[in-house]
């Protein structure tokens, strides 16, 4: 379930905008009316965050060759995310 932000669409200039959150499945249709006031609404797209990683080629010598940077669950370390598996 995701939390979506909606805001009312003012009927006339100067009307207050009400912002609210609704938990919905990603498969649900967006709301078209405020459940409390019945006014028309639009979904607000907010900035989020994501994690971007740099792809690294596997180490030629495998784990343990040279300087080590990433510990693995098995206790050994390596500098490539591809080889740190048991």
N, CA, C and O atoms as a printed pandas DataFrame, in Angstrom:
     atom_number atom_name residue_name chain_id  residue_number  x_coord  y_coord  z_coord
0              1         N          UNK        A               1    0.839   -1.175    0.000
1              2        CA          UNK        A               1    0.000    0.000    0.000
2              3         C          UNK        A               1    0.887    1.243    0.000
3              4         O          UNK        A               1    1.879    1.323    0.725
4              5         N          UNK        A               2    0.512    2.179   -0.809
5              6        CA          UNK        A               2    1.254    3.438   -0.903
6              7         C          UNK        A               2    0.419    4.557   -0.280
7              8         O          UNK        A               2   -0.805    4.462   -0.202
8              9         N          UNK        A               3    1.091    5.605    0.156
9             10        CA          UNK        A               3    0.407    6.785    0.669
10            11         C          UNK        A               3    0.485    7.869   -0.395
11            12         O          UNK        A               3    1.573    8.273   -0.806
12            13         N          UNK        A               4   -0.675    8.333   -0.834
13            14        CA          UNK        A               4   -0.741    9.366   -1.852
14            15         C          UNK        A               4   -1.220   10.667   -1.238
15            16         O          UNK        A               4   -2.019   10.663   -0.302
16            17         N          UNK        A               5   -0.728   11.783   -1.768
17            18        CA          UNK        A               5   -1.138   13.108   -1.315
18            19         C          UNK        A               5   -2.084   13.685   -2.356
19            20         O          UNK        A               5   -1.808   13.647   -3.555
20            21         N          UNK        A               6   -3.189   14.214   -1.887
21            22        CA          UNK        A               6   -4.175   14.862   -2.744
22            23         C          UNK        A               6   -4.385   16.278   -2.241
23            24         O          UNK        A               6   -4.130   16.577   -1.075
24            25         N          UNK        A               7   -4.854   17.150   -3.131
25            26        CA          UNK        A               7   -5.282   18.473   -2.699
26            27         C          UNK        A               7   -6.539   18.851   -3.460
27            28         O          UNK        A               7   -6.746   18.461   -4.609
28            29         N          UNK        A               8   -7.374   19.632   -2.772
29            30        CA          UNK        A               8   -8.626   20.062   -3.395
30            31         C          UNK        A               8   -8.325   21.098   -4.472
31            32         O          UNK        A               8   -7.336   21.828   -4.403
32            33         N          UNK        A               9   -9.196   21.140   -5.456
33            34        CA          UNK        A               9   -9.104   22.121   -6.532
34            35         C          UNK        A               9  -10.090   23.230   -6.177
35            36         O          UNK        A               9  -11.297   22.991   -6.131
36            37         N          UNK        A              10   -9.587   24.451   -5.924
37            38        CA          UNK        A              10  -10.486   25.541   -5.514
38            39         C          UNK        A              10  -11.553   25.807   -6.576
39            40         O          UNK        A              10  -11.282   25.778   -7.776
40            41         N          UNK        A              11  -12.777   26.067   -6.098
41            42        CA          UNK        A              11  -13.869   26.373   -7.023
42            43         C          UNK        A              11  -13.760   27.794   -7.551
43            44         O          UNK        A              11  -14.169   28.078   -8.676
44            45         N          UNK        A              12  -13.203   28.690   -6.730
45            46        CA          UNK        A              12  -13.011   30.082   -7.171
46            47         C          UNK        A              12  -11.698   30.606   -6.590
47            48         O          UNK        A              12  -11.235   30.108   -5.564
48            49         N          UNK        A              13  -11.104   31.593   -7.228
49            50        CA          UNK        A              13   -9.842   32.144   -6.738
50            51         C          UNK        A              13   -9.961   32.600   -5.274
51            52         O          UNK        A              13  -10.955   33.202   -4.869
52            53         N          UNK        A              14   -8.936   32.296   -4.516
53            54        CA          UNK        A              14   -8.928   32.693   -3.112
54            55         C          UNK        A              14   -9.441   31.624   -2.164
55            56         O          UNK        A              14   -9.225   31.721   -0.956
56            57         N          UNK        A              15  -10.123   30.596   -2.687
57            58        CA          UNK        A              15  -10.578   29.498   -1.833
58            59         C          UNK        A              15   -9.369   28.737   -1.301
59            60         O          UNK        A              15   -8.372   28.563   -2.002
60            61         N          UNK        A              16   -9.471   28.289   -0.052
61            62        CA          UNK        A              16   -8.381   27.539    0.565
62            63         C          UNK        A              16   -8.251   26.160   -0.078
63            64         O          UNK        A              16   -9.238   25.532   -0.460
64            65         N          UNK        A              17   -7.013   25.716   -0.185
65            66        CA          UNK        A              17   -6.725   24.378   -0.701
66            67         C          UNK        A              17   -6.496   23.467    0.494
67            68         O          UNK        A              17   -5.735   23.803    1.402
68            69         N          UNK        A              18   -7.157   22.311    0.493
69            70        CA          UNK        A              18   -6.960   21.339    1.568
70            71         C          UNK        A              18   -6.099   20.213    1.035
71            72         O          UNK        A              18   -6.401   19.632   -0.007
72            73         N          UNK        A              19   -5.026   19.905    1.748
73            74        CA          UNK        A              19   -4.136   18.814    1.367
74            75         C          UNK        A              19   -4.320   17.676    2.358
75            76         O          UNK        A              19   -4.400   17.906    3.564
76            77         N          UNK        A              20   -4.390   16.431    1.848
77            78        CA          UNK        A              20   -4.570   15.277    2.714
78            79         C          UNK        A              20   -3.912   14.055    2.093
79            80         O          UNK        A              20   -3.615   14.029    0.898
80            81         N          UNK        A              21   -3.688   13.039    2.930
81            82        CA          UNK        A              21   -3.055   11.796    2.485
82            83         C          UNK        A              21   -4.048   10.655    2.547
83            84         O          UNK        A              21   -4.926   10.616    3.409
84            85         N          UNK        A              22   -3.893    9.722    1.611
85            86        CA          UNK        A              22   -4.749    8.537    1.558
86            87         C          UNK        A              22   -3.870    7.333    1.262
87            88         O          UNK        A              22   -3.039    7.375    0.355
88            89         N          UNK        A              23   -4.051    6.254    2.028
89            90        CA          UNK        A              23   -3.346    4.996    1.730
90            91         C          UNK        A              23   -4.174    4.229    0.713
91            92         O          UNK        A              23   -5.349    3.938    0.939
92            93         N          UNK        A              24   -3.544    3.904   -0.416
93            94        CA          UNK        A              24   -4.226    3.189   -1.494
94            95         C          UNK        A              24   -3.282    2.169   -2.105
95            96         O          UNK        A              24   -2.061    2.300   -2.021
96            97         N          UNK        A              25   -3.856    1.175   -2.707
97            98        CA          UNK        A              25   -3.074    0.241   -3.507
98            99         C          UNK        A              25   -2.640    0.966   -4.778
99           100         O          UNK        A              25   -3.330    1.868   -5.253
100          101         N          UNK        A              26   -1.515    0.573   -5.315
101          102        CA          UNK        A              26   -1.056    1.183   -6.568
102          103         C          UNK        A              26   -2.012    0.869   -7.710
103          104         O          UNK        A              26   -1.999    1.551   -8.735
104          105         N          UNK        A              27   -2.839   -0.153   -7.545
105          106        CA          UNK        A              27   -3.799   -0.546   -8.577
106          107         C          UNK        A              27   -5.119    0.223   -8.481
107          108         O          UNK        A              27   -5.924    0.180   -9.411
108          109         N          UNK        A              28   -5.349    0.925   -7.367
109          110        CA          UNK        A              28   -6.591    1.690   -7.194
110          111         C          UNK        A              28   -6.604    2.909   -8.108
111          112         O          UNK        A              28   -5.560    3.486   -8.413
112          113         N          UNK        A              29   -7.792    3.285   -8.534
113          114        CA          UNK        A              29   -7.955    4.509   -9.305
114          115         C          UNK        A              29   -7.714    5.704   -8.393
115          116         O          UNK        A              29   -8.053    5.648   -7.211
116          117         N          UNK        A              30   -7.136    6.780   -8.912
117          118        CA          UNK        A              30   -6.963    7.978   -8.082
118          119         C          UNK        A              30   -8.322    8.541   -7.666
119          120         O          UNK        A              30   -9.312    8.388   -8.381
120          121         N          UNK        A              31   -8.358    9.193   -6.502
121          122        CA          UNK        A              31   -9.591    9.842   -6.062
122          123         C          UNK        A              31   -9.918   10.995   -6.995
123          124         O          UNK        A              31   -9.019   11.605   -7.573
124          125         N          UNK        A              32  -11.212   11.298   -7.144
125          126        CA          UNK        A              32  -11.600   12.468   -7.920
126          127         C          UNK        A              32  -12.332   13.483   -7.042
127          128         O          UNK        A              32  -12.547   14.623   -7.454
128          129         N          UNK        A              33  -12.719   13.064   -5.819
129          130        CA          UNK        A              33  -13.401   13.952   -4.873
130          131         C          UNK        A              33  -12.823   13.760   -3.471
131          132         O          UNK        A              33  -12.418   12.659   -3.097
132          133         N          UNK        A              34  -12.792   14.846   -2.706
133          134        CA          UNK        A              34  -12.356   14.811   -1.311
134          135         C          UNK        A              34  -13.406   14.040   -0.507
135          136         O          UNK        A              34  -14.584   14.395   -0.546
136          137         N          UNK        A              35  -13.004   12.990    0.222
137          138        CA          UNK        A              35  -13.988   12.215    0.987
138          139         C          UNK        A              35  -14.706   13.035    2.061
139          140         O          UNK        A              35  -15.830   12.701    2.438
140          141         N          UNK        A              36  -14.072   14.108    2.562
141          142        CA          UNK        A              36  -14.692   14.914    3.624
142          143         C          UNK        A              36  -15.572   16.034    3.088
143          144         O          UNK        A              36  -16.645   16.295    3.632
144          145         N          UNK        A              37  -15.129   16.695    2.030
145          146        CA          UNK        A              37  -15.861   17.881    1.555
146          147         C          UNK        A              37  -16.608   17.655    0.246
147          148         O          UNK        A              37  -17.534   18.401   -0.073
148          149         N          UNK        A              38  -16.223   16.645   -0.508
149          150        CA          UNK        A              38  -16.846   16.401   -1.805
150          151         C          UNK        A              38  -16.297   17.260   -2.927
151          152         O          UNK        A              38  -16.740   17.152   -4.070
152          153         N          UNK        A              39  -15.315   18.131   -2.602
153          154        CA          UNK        A              39  -14.721   18.980   -3.635
154          155         C          UNK        A              39  -13.844   18.150   -4.568
155          156         O          UNK        A              39  -13.316   17.117   -4.157
156          157         N          UNK        A              40  -13.682   18.586   -5.818
157          158        CA          UNK        A              40  -12.788   17.878   -6.728
158          159         C          UNK        A              40  -11.346   17.950   -6.218
159          160         O          UNK        A              40  -10.944   18.939   -5.606
160          161         N          UNK        A              41  -10.572   16.884   -6.478
161          162        CA          UNK        A              41   -9.189   16.820   -6.030
162          163         C          UNK        A              41   -8.267   16.393   -7.161
163          164         O          UNK        A              41   -8.698   15.863   -8.185
164          165         N          UNK        A              42   -6.985   16.645   -6.938
165          166        CA          UNK        A              42   -5.960   16.135   -7.848
166          167         C          UNK        A              42   -4.870   15.503   -7.000
167          168         O          UNK        A              42   -4.627   15.928   -5.871
168          169         N          UNK        A              43   -4.217   14.490   -7.545
169          170        CA          UNK        A              43   -3.110   13.847   -6.850
170          171         C          UNK        A              43   -1.882   14.727   -6.998
171          172         O          UNK        A              43   -1.592   15.225   -8.086
172          173         N          UNK        A              44   -1.167   14.915   -5.910
173          174        CA          UNK        A              44    0.028   15.754   -5.893
174          175         C          UNK        A              44    1.249   14.853   -6.007
175          176         O          UNK        A              44    1.398   13.891   -5.253
176          177         N          UNK        A              45    2.109   15.170   -6.947
177          178        CA          UNK        A              45    3.350   14.423   -7.113
178          179         C          UNK        A              45    4.425   15.142   -6.309
179          180         O          UNK        A              45    4.770   16.290   -6.592
180          181         N          UNK        A              46    4.945   14.453   -5.307
181          182        CA          UNK        A              46    5.974   15.024   -4.459
182          183         C          UNK        A              46    7.326   14.434   -4.812
183          184         O          UNK        A              46    7.411   13.313   -5.313
184          185         N          UNK        A              47    8.367   15.179   -4.556
185          186        CA          UNK        A              47    9.723   14.669   -4.755
186          187         C          UNK        A              47   10.000   13.575   -3.751
187          188         O          UNK        A              47    9.647   13.694   -2.578
188          189         N          UNK        A              48   10.609   12.549   -4.194
189          190        CA          UNK        A              48   10.965   11.454   -3.314
190          191         C          UNK        A              48   12.460   11.279   -3.332
191          192         O          UNK        A              48   13.203   12.195   -3.684
192          193         N          UNK        A              49   12.882   10.141   -2.964
193          194        CA          UNK        A              49   14.303    9.859   -3.048
194          195         C          UNK        A              49   14.484    8.455   -3.570
195          196         O          UNK        A              49   13.601    7.607   -3.442
196          197         N          UNK        A              50   15.609    8.225   -4.146
197          198        CA          UNK        A              50   15.958    6.914   -4.642
198          199         C          UNK        A              50   17.421    6.676   -4.378
199          200         O          UNK        A              50   18.188    7.611   -4.148
200          201         N          UNK        A              51   17.787    5.460   -4.412
201          202        CA          UNK        A              51   19.185    5.118   -4.201
202          203         C          UNK        A              51   19.763    4.712   -5.539
203          204         O          UNK        A              51   19.292    3.773   -6.182
204          205         N          UNK        A              52   20.769    5.421   -5.939
205          206        CA          UNK        A              52   21.425    5.103   -7.201
206          207         C          UNK        A              52   22.788    4.517   -6.873
207          208         O          UNK        A              52   23.518    5.028   -6.023
208          209         N          UNK        A              53   23.106    3.459   -7.549
209          210        CA          UNK        A              53   24.405    2.837   -7.316
210          211         C          UNK        A              53   25.194    2.809   -8.605
211          212         O          UNK        A              53   24.636    2.822   -9.702
212          213         N          UNK        A              54   26.469    2.771   -8.452
213          214        CA          UNK        A              54   27.354    2.681   -9.603
214          215         C          UNK        A              54   27.648    1.206   -9.836
215          216         O          UNK        A              54   28.021    0.489   -8.907
216          217         N          UNK        A              55   27.486    0.763  -11.040
217          218        CA          UNK        A              55   27.773   -0.625  -11.372
218          219         C          UNK        A              55   29.285   -0.814  -11.423
219          220         O          UNK        A              55   30.006   -0.015  -12.019
220          221         N          UNK        A              56   29.745   -1.880  -10.789
221          222        CA          UNK        A              56   31.176   -2.170  -10.729
222          223         C          UNK        A              56   31.412   -3.537  -11.343
223          224         O          UNK        A              56   30.689   -4.491  -11.054
224          225         N          UNK        A              57   32.417   -3.628  -12.184
225          226        CA          UNK        A              57   32.755   -4.913  -12.790
226          227         C          UNK        A              57   33.315   -5.847  -11.726
227          228         O          UNK        A              57   33.999   -5.380  -10.815
228          229         N          UNK        A              58   33.052   -7.146  -11.804
229          230        CA          UNK        A              58   33.596   -8.095  -10.829
230          231         C          UNK        A              58   35.124   -8.042  -10.807
231          232         O          UNK        A              58   35.769   -7.837  -11.836
232          233         N          UNK        A              59   35.686   -8.231   -9.616
233          234        CA          UNK        A              59   37.142   -8.242   -9.470
234          235         C          UNK        A              59   37.725   -9.434  -10.211
235          236         O          UNK        A              59   37.182  -10.538  -10.152
236          237         N          UNK        A              60   38.815   -9.214  -10.898
237          238        CA          UNK        A              60   39.435  -10.272  -11.686
238          239         C          UNK        A              60   39.906  -11.433  -10.819
239          240         O          UNK        A              60   39.842  -12.585  -11.248
240          241         N          UNK        A              61   40.377  -11.150   -9.606
241          242        CA          UNK        A              61   40.897  -12.207   -8.746
242          243         C          UNK        A              61   39.841  -12.741   -7.788
243          244         O          UNK        A              61   40.135  -13.651   -7.013
244          245         N          UNK        A              62   38.631  -12.212   -7.815
245          246        CA          UNK        A              62   37.605  -12.654   -6.883
246          247         C          UNK        A              62   37.796  -11.996   -5.535
247          248         O          UNK        A              62   38.574  -11.049   -5.412
248          249         N          UNK        A              63   37.109  -12.474   -4.534
249          250        CA          UNK        A              63   37.168  -11.874   -3.208
250          251         C          UNK        A              63   38.542  -12.068   -2.592
251          252         O          UNK        A              63   39.190  -13.098   -2.778
252          253         N          UNK        A              64   38.968  -11.057   -1.857
253          254        CA          UNK        A              64   40.229  -11.154   -1.140
254          255         C          UNK        A              64   41.430  -10.686   -1.926
255          256         O          UNK        A              64   42.531  -10.644   -1.377
256          257         N          UNK        A              65   41.267  -10.331   -3.194
257          258        CA          UNK        A              65   42.408   -9.894   -3.985
258          259         C          UNK        A              65   42.600   -8.398   -3.869
259          260         O          UNK        A              65   41.781   -7.634   -4.379
260          261         N          UNK        A              66   43.633   -7.971   -3.228
261          262        CA          UNK        A              66   43.912   -6.539   -3.114
262          263         C          UNK        A              66   43.168   -5.909   -1.957
263          264         O          UNK        A              66   42.737   -6.595   -1.031
264          265         N          UNK        A              67   43.019   -4.587   -2.018
265          266        CA          UNK        A              67   42.342   -3.857   -0.950
266          267         C          UNK        A              67   40.874   -4.250   -0.896
267          268         O          UNK        A              67   40.219   -4.384   -1.929
268          269         N          UNK        A              68   40.374   -4.429    0.292
269          270        CA          UNK        A              68   38.986   -4.869    0.477
270          271         C          UNK        A              68   38.127   -3.732    0.995
271          272         O          UNK        A              68   38.565   -2.952    1.841
272          273         N          UNK        A              69   36.911   -3.636    0.493
273          274        CA          UNK        A              69   36.040   -2.539    0.878
274          275         C          UNK        A              69   34.673   -2.979    1.369
275          276         O          UNK        A              69   34.058   -2.259    2.155
276          277         N          UNK        A              70   34.174   -4.123    0.944
277          278        CA          UNK        A              70   32.804   -4.505    1.256
278          279         C          UNK        A              70   32.767   -5.834    2.016
279          280         O          UNK        A              70   33.121   -6.868    1.450
280          281         N          UNK        A              71   32.345   -5.827    3.294
281          282        CA          UNK        A              71   32.246   -7.091    4.026
282          283         C          UNK        A              71   31.057   -7.898    3.521
283          284         O          UNK        A              71   30.038   -7.337    3.118
284          285         N          UNK        A              72   31.194   -9.187    3.548
285          286        CA          UNK        A              72   30.093  -10.054    3.137
286          287         C          UNK        A              72   29.572  -10.796    4.352
287          288         O          UNK        A              72   30.224  -10.789    5.396
288          289         N          UNK        A              73   28.396  -11.446    4.245
289          290        CA          UNK        A              73   27.848  -12.185    5.377
290          291         C          UNK        A              73   28.792  -13.280    5.875
291          292         O          UNK        A              73   28.758  -13.625    7.056
292          293         N          UNK        A              74   29.627  -13.827    5.004
293          294        CA          UNK        A              74   30.526  -14.910    5.394
294          295         C          UNK        A              74   31.797  -14.427    6.076
295          296         O          UNK        A              74   32.623  -15.249    6.473
296          297         N          UNK        A              75   31.977  -13.135    6.221
297          298        CA          UNK        A              75   33.133  -12.612    6.914
298          299         C          UNK        A              75   34.252  -12.157    5.999
299          300         O          UNK        A              75   35.091  -11.365    6.427
300          301         N          UNK        A              76   34.303  -12.622    4.757
301          302        CA          UNK        A              76   35.353  -12.154    3.868
302          303         C          UNK        A              76   34.907  -10.850    3.219
303          304         O          UNK        A              76   33.723  -10.514    3.230
304          305         N          UNK        A              77   35.848  -10.132    2.664
305          306        CA          UNK        A              77   35.523   -8.847    2.062
306          307         C          UNK        A              77   36.093   -8.775    0.659
307          308         O          UNK        A              77   37.039   -9.483    0.317
308          309         N          UNK        A              78   35.499   -7.903   -0.148
309          310        CA          UNK        A              78   36.013   -7.689   -1.488
310          311         C          UNK        A              78   35.623   -6.287   -1.938
311          312         O          UNK        A              78   34.858   -5.609   -1.252
312          313         N          UNK        A              79   36.127   -5.856   -3.054
313          314        CA          UNK        A              79   35.828   -4.511   -3.530
314          315         C          UNK        A              79   34.733   -4.497   -4.585
315          316         O          UNK        A              79   34.451   -3.442   -5.152
316          317         N          UNK        A              80   34.113   -5.623   -4.862
317          318        CA          UNK        A              80   33.072   -5.676   -5.869
318          319         C          UNK        A              80   31.785   -6.227   -5.282
319          320         O          UNK        A              80   31.828   -7.240   -4.583
320          321         N          UNK        A              81   30.642   -5.604   -5.536
321          322        CA          UNK        A              81   29.381   -6.128   -5.043
322          323         C          UNK        A              81   28.987   -7.444   -5.707
323          324         O          UNK        A              81   28.100   -8.137   -5.207
324          325         N          UNK        A              82   29.619   -7.803   -6.812
325          326        CA          UNK        A              82   29.272   -9.020   -7.519
326          327         C          UNK        A              82   29.916  -10.262   -6.913
327          328         O          UNK        A              82   29.389  -11.363   -7.070
328          329         N          UNK        A              83   31.039  -10.109   -6.228
329          330        CA          UNK        A              83   31.737  -11.296   -5.739
330          331         C          UNK        A              83   31.493  -11.539   -4.253
331          332         O          UNK        A              83   31.925  -12.568   -3.734
332          333         N          UNK        A              84   30.836  -10.656   -3.570
333          334        CA          UNK        A              84   30.651  -10.820   -2.113
334          335         C          UNK        A              84   29.429  -11.670   -1.816
335          336         O          UNK        A              84   28.467  -11.202   -1.207
336          337         N          UNK        A              85   29.473  -12.882   -2.237
337          338        CA          UNK        A              85   28.389  -13.841   -1.980
338          339         C          UNK        A              85   28.999  -15.129   -1.500
339          340         O          UNK        A              85   30.102  -15.491   -1.908
340          341         N          UNK        A              86   28.295  -15.820   -0.642
341          342        CA          UNK        A              86   28.778  -17.134   -0.187
342          343         C          UNK        A              86   28.201  -18.219   -1.058
343          344         O          UNK        A              86   28.482  -19.398   -0.843
